[in-house]
């Protein structure tokens, strides 16, 4: 019997593995309840990395708070609880030291489980926030092919990529991607990094070549485009649309992908007049964490999984 593997990758503000698995399980239970198919074998995989950046960010916060002028800054909580954690996670991950640690976590949490998969199985990605960028970076970015990297890290990244159908050096083996679901994703902003840094004339953060080849090979195998749902709460300052960005990234390979932006909340009559002002940013963190228990997210994900064959 085929297995539907559901790989969860969290985003910022997730320092505890137990808290992450509780959030992901809430969404998983909603998805399973909506699918309502006892013959469907769904196996979750929880990839946790949130504690790797925690101490460095706390140290930086302590340093800022010792400034004699810190109390003169506006939005101090927003700076330390929203901006610092997002930008801090991004900066630390892009460093090779923390990035390599994240790669090891992904190997420990996902590789052994997916090694037993076959082309008859299916893999669904559910990523939140910065987790979308991390997973796509590990799977597709050229920076992990840099010969200056330690051989062990390059081998680990390649081993992770090897379990995915459509990637070199064995593109016809591994588990095929069946759907992608990003929640509160800043991937659109990350695409700007494609212009920075080069290895032999190739952008170190460019996802396009490997992702494009995977989509093409997957389309040849499944004879249909891959479904990508991009969920966004309108009050989430980290969430960005992808329908118009993916064609900029993939060009002609877009025909192998069906991308859909989905709004998860319409707000109410009291906050709509302020939707284009800065005030709602004060509640941006609540919006950013709202996806795990959102019925619209669960319903859309379950429909896609149910239709995947």
Secondary structure, DSSP 8 states (H G I E B T S, - for coil): --EEEEEEE--SS---HHHHHHHHHHHHHHHHHHH--TT-EEEEEEE--GGGTHHHHHHHHHHHHTSTTGGGSSSHHHIIIIIHHHHHHHHHHHSHHHHHHHHHHHIIIIIHHHTT--TTSEEEEEEETHHHHHHHHHHH-GGGG-TTS-HHHHHHHHHHHHTBTT-TT-TTSSBEEEEEEEES--HHHHGGGGGS-EETTEETT--HHHHHHHHHHHHHHHSS-EEEEEEE-TT-TT----HHHHHHHHGGGGGGEEEEEEE-----TTTGGGTTSSGGGGGHHHHHT-GGG-HHHHHHHHHHHHH--
